[in-house]
Structure formats: C-alpha cells, structure tokens
Amino acid sequence: MRADVHQVAEGTYLVHGSHTNWVILAEGDAVTLIDTGYPGDRERVLASLAAVGSAPEAVAAVLVTHAHNDHLGSAEYLRAAHGTPVYLHEAEVPHARRDFLHQVTVGEVLRNGWRPGVLPWALRAVRSGGTAHLPVTAPQPFPRPGPLDLPGRPVPVHTPGHTDGHCAYHLPDAGVLVSGDALVSGHPTSRTEGPQLLPDMFHHERARAVASLDVLAGLEGDLLLPGHGPVHRGPVRDAALKARERAL
C-alpha cells in the first residue's frame, strides 16, 4: 500500500494516513516515529518507513501524542515485533494500556450524526479499526524531561484537554511543532479550514484543550505538523491564537 509521504524539512516527514497523520524524524536510517495512524494503516506505516530509507527494526522509538486508536494503531505491533519502546506522557501511559478509555463514544457520535461529515467519518473510522481493542502492553513514560535522545531530539510538551496526557512534540532547532490533536488544520467532521481545535465531542475536557493552545502559542516555530489536516506554514504562535479565537 502506497504511503503519502511529504518531506517538510531536513530529516522531517509528514505522512497522511486514512484521515490521521504521523511524523517521521530521520537521522540516517534510524528514525523516531511520532504516532502510527489507525490499526488499518499498518501497511502505510511500513511503506512510509521504506519511503524514507528506513525499516521497522530501525525505529528508535514510537512517541505517541495520545492513546486514541487513530494514533496508537501500530504501536503495539512495533513493540511486540521489534522491541520498539513506546513513550508517552506519564498521564497517558495507563490510557495506552487501556486501564480506561477517554475517547468519543458511539452514543456521542450518533447524537452528533446530524452534523455534516460525521456519519461518513464514523463509518470510515470503524473500517480502519477505530473501535478495536489494541492496548500497548508495556508503554513507558518519557525517560527524562527536556529533549529526548532520539532522532530529531524532540521535546515533549504537555497539552492536556483532548486527553489527560496529550503531548505535542517541539523541534526548536528546526522550528517544527508536531501538534497531534491539540491543534489541527482540518478534519472530515469540520467545515473549517486552517488552525483549529477538533469539534467538541472529541475532547475529554474542552476547557483544558483551549487552555493548552496558550502553551503552544509560547513555542517558537514556523512549521506545524498536525494530527489531522495538511501541513501549516507560518508562526506557530499565530496558528495557536487563531485556533483559540475560533474556539471562544
């Protein structure tokens, strides 16, 4: 299955899966993989690694923005098959183990089914494994604060609200922010284009999600790689403030 891979900066690739993005940070053939799409995106994940000259066994770590199925899809596969460590914020570790699940429910989706795009999105999500039970057996909290000793040297930035332990990843030297679902540039259930929060039904605590935009607005960078939607070029601060304005 062909992967939709875009090189957006030196050693930095944004990959579009089935309505979810992931990011590859490459140094030689070693890579950091940020998120892994839906379970149904596995072949795309593997193809994207090959497209940048890497392989599953060369993934130094999987970093997860948050433990929803459309971002966690192949994390356990890589851990079990290749011994790849899977790192998340400490508050998100039990979520990845599925000690609990903070994810939009079928009932919430049905109550919002009148909104444009919701039911077609939901059908595609189910077909891609959005409701599968795929816990990560041994997720780990970040080994240390600050930049991680991994390709790209990403810095985790706690941005709770979408989930309790949601993290963005900042590459300050490259001016890149991998924002996950804390700040997106589009979604099949949204009629808005450009920087925005996801629709309300997707957030565990919307007020905290709005507050986390202020955290992102304090980061330097001019390249936003969101969990959903296309790459956004321009000051990260402006993108976060625009999303905040739209959310209020």
C-alpha positions as CSV (number, residue, x, y, z in Angstrom):
1,M,0.0,0.0,0.0
2,R,1.5,3.3,-1.1
3,A,2.2,5.9,1.6
4,D,1.5,9.7,1.2
5,V,4.9,11.0,2.4
6,H,5.9,14.6,2.3
7,Q,9.4,15.9,3.3
8,V,8.6,19.2,5.0
9,A,12.1,19.9,6.5
10,E,15.6,18.3,6.6
11,G,15.0,14.8,8.0
12,T,11.3,15.5,8.8
13,Y,8.4,13.9,7.0
14,L,4.7,14.3,7.4
15,V,2.7,11.2,6.4
16,H,-1.0,11.3,5.6
17,G,-2.8,8.0,6.5
18,S,-6.6,7.3,6.5
19,H,-7.6,10.7,8.0
20,T,-4.8,10.7,10.5
21,N,-1.2,11.9,10.1
22,W,2.1,10.6,11.6
23,V,5.6,12.1,11.5
24,I,9.0,10.5,10.8
25,L,12.2,12.1,12.1
26,A,15.2,10.6,10.4
27,E,18.9,10.5,11.1
28,G,20.5,8.2,8.6
29,D,18.4,5.0,8.6
30,A,17.4,5.5,12.2
31,V,14.1,7.2,12.9
32,T,11.7,8.4,15.5
33,L,8.1,7.7,14.7
34,I,5.5,10.1,16.1
35,D,2.1,8.4,16.1
36,T,1.2,5.4,14.0
37,G,-2.3,6.0,12.5
38,Y,-5.2,3.7,12.7
39,P,-4.8,-0.1,13.1
40,G,-5.8,-0.3,9.4
41,D,-2.9,2.0,8.4
42,R,-0.2,-0.6,9.2
43,E,0.8,-1.2,5.7
44,R,1.0,2.5,5.1
45,V,3.2,2.9,8.2
46,L,5.6,0.3,6.9
47,A,5.6,1.8,3.4
48,S,6.3,5.2,4.8
49,L,9.4,3.9,6.6
50,A,10.6,2.3,3.5
51,A,10.0,5.5,1.5
52,V,12.4,7.5,3.8
53,G,15.1,4.8,3.6
54,S,14.3,3.2,6.9
55,A,12.7,0.0,8.2
56,P,10.6,-1.1,11.2
57,E,13.7,-2.5,13.0
58,A,15.4,0.9,12.7
59,V,12.7,2.8,14.6
60,A,14.5,4.0,17.7
61,A,11.1,4.7,19.5
62,V,7.5,5.4,18.9
63,L,6.3,8.6,20.5
64,V,2.6,8.9,21.0
65,T,0.8,12.2,21.2
66,H,-2.2,10.5,22.8
67,A,-3.7,7.0,23.1
68,H,-6.6,7.2,20.7
69,N,-6.8,4.3,18.2
70,D,-6.2,6.6,15.2
71,H,-2.8,7.5,16.6
72,L,-1.9,4.3,18.5
73,G,-2.7,1.8,15.7
74,S,0.6,0.1,15.1
75,A,2.4,1.0,18.3
76,E,1.9,-2.4,20.0
77,Y,2.8,-4.2,16.7
78,L,6.2,-2.4,16.6
79,R,6.8,-3.0,20.3
80,A,6.0,-6.7,20.1
81,A,7.6,-7.5,16.8
82,H,10.7,-5.3,17.0
83,G,11.1,-4.4,20.7
84,T,10.5,-0.7,19.9
85,P,9.9,1.3,23.0
86,V,6.6,3.2,23.1
87,Y,6.8,6.5,25.0
88,L,4.0,8.8,26.2
89,H,3.4,11.3,28.9
90,E,3.1,9.6,32.3
91,A,-0.6,10.5,32.5
92,E,-1.2,8.8,29.1
93,V,0.5,5.6,30.0
94,P,-2.5,3.9,31.7
95,H,-4.7,5.2,28.8
96,A,-2.4,3.3,26.3
97,R,-2.7,0.2,28.5
98,R,-6.5,0.6,28.3
99,D,-6.9,0.9,32.0
100,F,-9.5,3.4,30.9
101,L,-10.6,4.9,27.6
102,H,-11.1,8.6,27.0
103,Q,-12.5,8.5,23.5
104,V,-15.6,9.7,21.8
105,T,-18.4,7.1,22.3
106,V,-20.7,5.6,19.8
107,G,-23.6,7.4,21.5
108,E,-21.8,10.7,21.2
109,V,-21.2,10.1,17.5
110,L,-24.8,9.2,16.9
111,R,-26.0,12.3,18.8
112,N,-23.8,14.4,16.5
113,G,-24.8,12.4,13.4
114,W,-26.8,15.3,12.0
115,R,-23.6,17.4,11.6
116,P,-22.0,17.4,8.1
117,G,-19.4,14.7,7.6
118,V,-19.8,12.9,11.0
119,L,-21.5,9.7,9.8
120,P,-19.2,9.2,6.8
121,W,-16.2,9.8,9.0
122,A,-17.5,7.3,11.7
123,L,-18.0,4.6,9.1
124,R,-14.5,5.0,7.7
125,A,-13.1,5.1,11.3
126,V,-14.8,1.8,12.2
127,R,-13.5,0.2,9.0
128,S,-9.9,1.4,9.8
129,G,-10.0,-0.1,13.3
130,G,-11.2,2.9,15.3
131,T,-13.2,0.8,17.8
132,A,-10.7,-2.1,18.0
133,H,-9.2,-3.1,21.4
134,L,-5.5,-2.7,20.9
135,P,-3.7,-1.8,24.2
136,V,0.0,-1.3,24.4
137,T,1.3,-4.0,26.7
138,A,4.3,-2.1,28.1
139,P,4.0,1.7,27.4
140,Q,6.6,3.8,29.1
141,P,6.7,7.4,30.4
142,F,9.4,9.7,28.9
143,P,12.8,8.7,30.3
144,R,13.8,12.2,31.2
145,P,12.5,15.8,30.9
146,G,13.6,18.0,28.0
147,P,14.9,16.9,24.6
148,L,14.7,13.1,24.1
149,D,17.9,11.3,23.0
150,L,16.3,10.2,19.8
151,P,16.5,11.2,16.1
152,G,15.2,14.7,15.8
153,R,15.7,15.4,19.5
154,P,12.0,16.1,20.0
155,V,10.9,17.9,23.2
156,P,7.6,16.7,24.7
157,V,5.1,19.5,25.6
158,H,2.2,18.5,27.8
159,T,-1.0,19.8,26.2
160,P,-3.9,18.2,28.2
161,G,-7.6,18.5,27.3
162,H,-8.0,16.3,24.3
163,T,-6.9,13.6,26.7
164,D,-5.2,14.0,30.1
165,G,-1.8,13.1,28.9
166,H,-1.8,14.6,25.4
167,C,1.6,15.8,24.3
168,A,2.8,17.8,21.4
169,Y,6.5,17.5,20.3
170,H,8.6,20.5,19.6
171,L,11.7,20.6,17.5
172,P,13.1,24.0,18.5
173,D,16.2,24.0,16.3
174,A,14.1,23.1,13.2
175,G,11.2,25.4,14.1
176,V,8.8,22.5,13.9
177,L,5.8,21.6,16.1
178,V,4.2,18.2,15.9
179,S,0.8,19.1,17.5
180,G,-1.2,15.9,17.5
181,D,-4.8,16.7,18.2
182,A,-4.1,19.7,20.4
183,L,-4.1,21.9,17.3
184,V,-5.2,20.7,13.8
185,S,-5.6,22.2,10.4
186,G,-8.6,20.3,9.3
187,H,-10.8,17.2,9.9
188,P,-13.5,15.4,7.9
189,T,-16.1,16.4,10.5
190,S,-15.2,20.1,10.4
191,R,-16.2,22.6,7.8
192,T,-13.4,25.0,8.9
193,E,-10.0,25.1,7.1
194,G,-6.8,26.2,8.8
195,P,-5.7,26.2,12.5
196,Q,-8.5,24.9,14.8
197,L,-9.5,22.7,17.7
198,L,-11.2,19.5,16.8
199,P,-15.0,19.5,17.3
200,D,-16.1,19.5,20.9
201,M,-17.2,15.8,21.0
202,F,-13.6,14.6,20.6
203,H,-12.2,16.4,23.7
204,H,-12.1,14.8,27.2
205,E,-12.0,18.3,28.7
206,R,-12.6,21.1,26.2
207,A,-11.7,23.9,28.6
208,R,-8.2,22.4,29.2
209,A,-7.8,21.8,25.4
210,V,-8.5,25.6,24.9
211,A,-6.0,26.5,27.6
212,S,-3.3,24.3,26.0
213,L,-3.4,26.5,23.0
214,D,-1.8,29.1,25.1
215,V,1.0,26.7,25.8
216,L,1.5,26.1,22.1
217,A,1.4,29.8,21.4
218,G,4.5,30.2,23.6
219,L,6.6,28.0,21.3
220,E,8.9,29.2,18.6
221,G,8.5,27.7,15.1
222,D,7.0,28.3,11.7
223,L,6.0,24.8,10.6
224,L,3.0,23.0,12.1
225,L,2.5,19.3,11.6
226,P,-0.9,18.4,12.9
227,G,-2.6,15.1,13.7
228,H,-5.3,15.9,11.1
229,G,-5.2,18.2,8.1
230,P,-2.4,19.5,5.9
231,V,0.9,21.0,7.0
232,H,0.5,24.6,8.1
233,R,3.3,27.1,7.4
234,G,3.6,30.3,9.4
235,P,4.3,31.2,13.0
236,V,3.1,28.6,15.4
237,R,2.0,31.3,17.8
238,D,-0.3,32.8,15.2
239,A,-1.8,29.4,14.4
240,A,-2.5,28.6,18.1
241,L,-4.0,32.1,18.7
242,K,-6.2,31.7,15.6
243,A,-7.5,28.4,16.9
244,R,-8.1,29.9,20.3
245,E,-10.1,32.7,18.7
246,R,-12.2,30.3,16.8
247,A,-12.8,28.2,19.9
248,L,-14.2,31.0,22.0
